[in-house]
Amino acid sequence: MGEIVGAGLLAHVPTIVLPDDVRRELNNGRESTLYTGLHNLKREVFDVLKPDVILVFDSHWFTTVEFVVTAHAHRKGFYTSDELPRGMSSVPYDFPGSPELAQLIGKIADDTPQCWVTPIDNEHLPLAYATLNFMPFLQSDEKWMSVSVCQTAEIADFLTVGRVVAEAIAQSDLRVALIASGAVSHTFHKLRDLRAHEAAGEEHIYSESAREWDHRVIDALLEGDHAQVLADMEGFLTVRPEGRFGHYLQMVAALGAEKCTAPGRLFSDYENSIGTGQVHIWFDRPDNGWTGGN
């Protein structure tokens, strides 16, 4: 029987993969805790857990008529971002996937009412940096796979897919770590202003309302009050969390949704990225399971 060995809401911001001098220059000479936090996460969590698979709910991968899960046996190549080609250009990647788990997710989805998830192993399927940016920090010899955020999905759809992922993992023999890859609030400053808001300080968050909502959500996550985050979701959506917070919704559903009481551990400060709210929060698997069971 497989298990989810840990899960995290992690920030994939492009600054973490910039050269050291450039990254610090953007932050008034100081290092970003989003950068150091991933190194700490590797040492304190991933090197200890040694998962068989890292499954990323990728908030940059938008699909339209269904959710998609990558089903490749192996992927190797070079990545250049269409959004930020100056900062992420010809970045090499090389990692195995888990087609067996992907196919199992698809099979269970087929048997689940109002759930559409398709495994795809096309060699030309693009990748997104919301998955790839973690690899320089976290990759060892485990398998990696990604699940899309369907842009037509609603809260209930994200939760259904998360439950399907959890069932597939349970039916496998794999130890899987989940990453909800994305921001909290996610509104950028306008082009003519954004260069004045590149430092990490939260005074640069796009709006006071966004900052307040981010703190409310982060505080609840640190307390393990996932039920409160879910109850507040419609309100939180008013400040435009990244990907309609679908990355978190899928992850938390896999952990038991409102029944999950796992408290979060901060692996970074709450930081700004040209208006958006970013943070690393890790959830350790409770001894008695994510929902107090096995």
C-alpha positions in Angstrom: 0.0 0.0 0.0 1.4 3.4 -1.0 1.4 6.5 1.1 1.8 10.3 0.9 4.9 10.9 3.0 4.7 14.7 3.1 3.3 17.7 1.3 4.1 21.3 0.7 2.8 24.6 -0.6 5.9 25.9 -2.3 6.8 29.0 -4.3 8.4 28.5 -7.7 9.2 32.2 -8.4 11.8 32.7 -11.1 14.1 34.6 -8.8 15.1 31.4 -7.1 16.9 30.2 -10.2 18.6 33.5 -11.1 22.4 34.0 -10.6 23.2 34.8 -7.0 24.3 38.4 -7.7 21.2 39.2 -9.8 18.9 37.7 -7.2 20.4 39.7 -4.3 20.5 42.9 -6.4 16.8 42.6 -6.8 16.4 42.3 -3.1 18.6 45.3 -2.1 21.6 43.1 -1.6 19.9 40.5 0.7 19.3 36.9 0.0 15.8 35.6 -0.5 14.5 33.2 2.0 12.6 31.4 -0.8 16.0 30.5 -2.1 17.6 29.4 1.1 14.4 27.7 2.2 14.5 25.2 -0.6 18.0 24.2 0.3 16.9 23.7 3.9 13.8 21.7 2.7 16.1 19.4 0.7 18.4 18.8 3.7 15.8 18.6 6.4 12.9 16.9 4.6 13.6 15.3 1.2 16.9 13.8 2.1 15.2 12.2 5.1 12.0 11.1 3.5 13.6 9.9 0.2 10.3 9.6 -1.6 9.9 7.3 -4.6 7.9 10.0 -6.5 7.5 13.8 -6.3 4.1 14.8 -7.7 3.7 18.5 -8.5 0.3 20.2 -8.8 1.5 22.8 -11.3 -0.2 26.1 -11.2 1.5 27.2 -14.5 0.1 24.3 -16.5 -3.3 25.3 -17.6 -5.5 22.8 -19.4 -9.1 23.5 -20.5 -11.4 20.5 -21.0 -9.8 18.1 -18.5 -7.0 17.7 -16.0 -3.8 16.1 -17.4 -1.2 14.1 -15.6 2.2 13.5 -17.1 2.8 9.8 -17.9 6.3 9.8 -19.4 8.8 7.1 -18.4 11.6 9.7 -18.8 12.0 13.3 -19.9 15.3 14.9 -20.9 16.0 18.2 -22.8 16.3 21.9 -22.4 13.8 24.4 -21.2 13.4 28.0 -22.2 10.5 30.0 -20.7 8.2 31.7 -23.1 7.2 34.1 -20.3 10.7 34.9 -19.1 13.3 33.7 -21.6 16.0 36.1 -20.4 16.0 34.5 -16.9 15.2 30.9 -17.8 17.0 30.0 -21.0 18.1 26.5 -22.3 17.9 25.1 -18.8 18.8 21.3 -18.9 16.5 18.8 -17.3 16.7 15.0 -17.0 14.3 13.0 -14.8 12.4 9.7 -14.7 8.6 9.7 -14.5 6.0 7.3 -13.1 3.8 6.2 -15.9 2.3 3.5 -13.8 1.0 6.0 -11.2 -0.2 8.3 -13.9 -2.2 5.5 -15.6 -3.7 4.5 -12.2 -4.8 8.1 -11.6 -6.5 8.1 -15.0 -8.2 4.8 -14.4 -9.6 5.8 -11.0 -10.7 9.2 -12.6 -12.6 7.3 -15.3 -14.5 5.5 -12.6 -15.2 8.7 -10.6 -18.3 10.7 -11.5 -17.7 14.2 -12.9 -13.9 13.7 -12.9 -11.8 14.1 -16.1 -8.1 13.3 -15.8 -6.1 12.1 -18.8 -2.5 10.6 -18.6 -0.4 12.0 -21.5 3.1 10.7 -22.5 3.6 12.7 -25.7 7.3 13.5 -26.0 6.5 17.0 -27.2 4.3 18.0 -24.3 5.7 21.2 -22.9 6.9 21.6 -19.4 6.3 24.5 -17.0 8.8 26.2 -14.7 6.4 25.7 -11.8 7.7 22.1 -11.9 11.2 22.5 -13.2 12.4 25.3 -10.9 12.4 23.0 -7.9 14.7 20.5 -9.5 18.0 22.2 -8.9 17.1 22.3 -5.2 15.2 19.1 -4.5 16.0 16.5 -7.2 17.8 13.3 -6.3 17.0 9.9 -7.9 13.2 9.9 -7.4 10.6 10.1 -10.1 8.8 13.3 -11.0 5.4 13.9 -12.4 3.0 16.9 -12.8 -0.8 17.4 -12.7 -2.3 20.4 -14.5 -4.6 23.1 -13.1 -7.7 23.0 -15.3 -8.7 26.6 -16.0 -12.4 25.8 -16.3 -12.5 23.8 -13.0 -14.3 24.9 -9.9 -13.4 24.2 -6.3 -15.3 20.9 -6.2 -13.4 19.7 -9.3 -10.0 20.4 -7.8 -11.0 18.6 -4.6 -12.3 15.6 -6.6 -9.0 15.3 -8.5 -7.0 15.5 -5.2 -9.1 12.6 -3.8 -8.5 10.6 -6.9 -4.7 11.2 -6.7 -4.8 10.0 -3.0 -6.7 6.9 -3.9 -4.2 6.1 -6.7 -1.3 6.5 -4.4 -2.9 4.3 -1.8 -3.4 1.6 -4.4 0.2 1.8 -5.5 3.3 0.7 -3.6 4.9 4.1 -3.8 5.9 6.7 -1.2 4.9 10.0 -2.7 5.6 13.6 -1.7 3.2 16.2 -3.0 4.1 19.8 -4.0 1.4 22.4 -4.5 3.5 24.7 -6.7 2.3 28.3 -6.7 1.7 31.6 -4.9 -0.9 32.8 -2.5 -2.3 36.1 -3.8 -1.1 36.6 -7.4 -1.5 40.1 -8.9 1.4 41.8 -10.5 2.3 45.4 -10.4 2.0 47.2 -13.8 5.0 47.2 -16.2 5.8 50.8 -15.5 5.8 50.3 -11.8 7.0 46.8 -11.2 10.7 47.5 -11.1 10.1 49.5 -8.0 8.5 46.4 -6.3 11.1 43.7 -6.9 12.4 43.5 -3.3 11.0 40.7 -1.0 9.4 42.9 1.6 5.7 42.5 2.1 5.1 46.2 1.8 5.4 45.6 -2.0 2.4 43.2 -2.1 -0.1 44.4 -4.7 -2.8 45.5 -2.2 -3.5 45.6 1.5 -6.4 43.3 1.0 -4.2 40.7 -0.7 -1.6 41.0 2.1 -4.3 40.6 4.8 -5.8 37.5 3.1 -2.4 35.9 2.6 -1.6 36.3 6.3 -5.1 34.9 7.2 -4.5 31.8 5.0 -0.9 31.3 6.1 -1.8 31.6 9.7 -4.5 29.0 9.3 -2.1 26.6 7.5 0.5 26.9 10.2 -2.2 25.9 12.7 -3.3 23.0 10.6 -6.7 24.6 10.2 -7.3 23.4 6.6 -11.0 23.4 7.2 -10.9 27.2 7.8 -8.9 27.7 4.6 -11.5 25.8 2.7 -14.4 27.6 4.3 -12.7 30.9 3.4 -12.0 30.0 -0.2 -14.6 32.1 -1.9 -13.4 35.1 0.0 -9.8 34.3 -0.7 -10.5 34.1 -4.4 -11.4 37.8 -4.4 -7.6 38.6 -4.2 -6.8 36.2 -7.1 -4.6 33.5 -5.6 -2.5 31.8 -8.3 -4.4 29.3 -10.4 -7.6 29.9 -8.3 -5.5 28.1 -5.6 -6.1 24.9 -7.5 -2.6 23.6 -6.6 -3.4 23.8 -2.9 -7.0 22.5 -3.3 -5.8 19.4 -5.1 -3.1 18.8 -2.5 -5.3 19.3 0.5 -8.0 17.1 -0.9 -5.3 14.3 -1.2 -4.6 14.9 2.5 -8.2 14.6 3.5 -9.6 18.1 2.8 -11.3 19.7 5.9 -10.5 16.6 7.9 -6.7 17.3 7.6 -5.3 19.0 10.6 -1.6 18.7 9.8 0.1 21.9 10.9 2.5 23.6 8.5 6.2 24.4 9.0 7.6 27.6 7.5 10.6 27.2 5.3 10.7 30.8 4.2 9.4 34.2 5.2 6.3 35.6 3.5 7.8 37.4 0.5 6.7 39.6 -2.3 7.5 38.9 -6.0 6.5 42.0 -8.0 3.2 42.2 -6.2 2.4 38.5 -5.6 2.6 36.7 -2.3 5.0 33.8 -1.9 5.8 31.3 0.8 7.2 27.8 1.5 5.0 25.8 4.0 5.7 22.1 4.6 3.2 19.6 6.1 4.7 16.5 7.8 2.7 13.3 7.7 1.1 12.9 11.2 1.9 9.6 13.0 -1.7 8.6 12.8 -2.2 9.6 9.2 -3.4 12.8 7.5 -7.0 12.5 8.9 -6.3 10.7 12.1 -6.6 7.3 10.5 -4.0 5.0 8.9 
